[in-house]
Amino acid sequence: MSESIRQRVVVSGLVQGVGFRYWTVQEATRIGVSGDVTNRADGTVLAHVEGAADDVDRLVNWFRAGGAPSARVDSVEVTDEPPVGASSFDIV
């Protein structure tokens, strides 16, 4: 089993009010990563994604590809963080 990593991901564009967090939870669950996703006051969405490196990369690439069907992603900023042992993926 590969070592767990964690990344902080800030997604900007038309990502609030389009079901983006719901779709993120669905995709994260399908991929098998843990973490959380939340809307921020500045209009961006913040996600913390934890799991095997390849799986975390898959969700980050999903963000970069546009994420939710009705969203428009303009940028994705990724920062490494230490894993915290998240066991589910939730909207916060």
N, C-alpha and C positions, 0 to 999 in steps of 0.2 A: 504494500500500500504506500502511495506517495505521501510525502509530508504535506501538512495543511498549511496554506498561506491565507492571508487576508488582505483585501484591497478596499480602499475608500474610493468610491466612484461618484463624481459629480456630473450629472447629465443636464445640459442646457438646450433650450429650443422650445418647441410647443410640446411640453411633457407633463403639464398639469391640466386636470380637467378632461383628460382623454383616456382614462382608465390605465394610465402608464404603470402605476404602482400595482394594480391588480394583475396586469400582464406580466410584470416583473416577478411577482410571487409565483405565478403559474410556470414561467420559464425556469426560474431558479429551482423550483421543485422538480420539474422535468429533468433538469441537468443533474440535480443532486447536490447543490451547494446550500449553505446556510448563511444567515445574516439578516439584514433588515433594509427597508426602503422607506423614505419619508419625503414629503413635499417640504421645501424651504421657502421662507418668506420672500426671497429674491426671485422666485419663479423656477428655480432649478429643482432637480430631484437628487437626493443624496442616498446612495446605497452603500452598505458594507457587505462585502461578499467574501465568504470563507469556505475553503474546501481544497481539494486537490488542484494543483496549479493548472492543469489542462482544463478542468471544469470551470475554474474561475475565469480563465481566458475565454472560454465559450460564452459565458454570460456577458463579459465585457465586450466581446465581438458582437453579441446580439444587440447591446446598447448602441454600438457604433453603426450597426446596420439599420437602426431606426427604432428598434424595440417594438412597442405596441403599434398595431395596424394604423391607428389614426394620429400617431405622434409624428413630430418632425424633430429630429435630433440635429442640433447645430454643432455641439462639441461634447466630448467626453474626456474628463480629467481623471487620471488614475494615480493614486498614491498608495504605496505599500504601508501596511500596518502590522503589528504583531497579532497573531491569532489569539482569540479569546475563548475558543471552545464553543462557539454558537452551535445549536443543535436543530434549529428550524429556520425558516425564512418568513419574516413577518413584516407587516405594515405597521409603522410606528408614527 
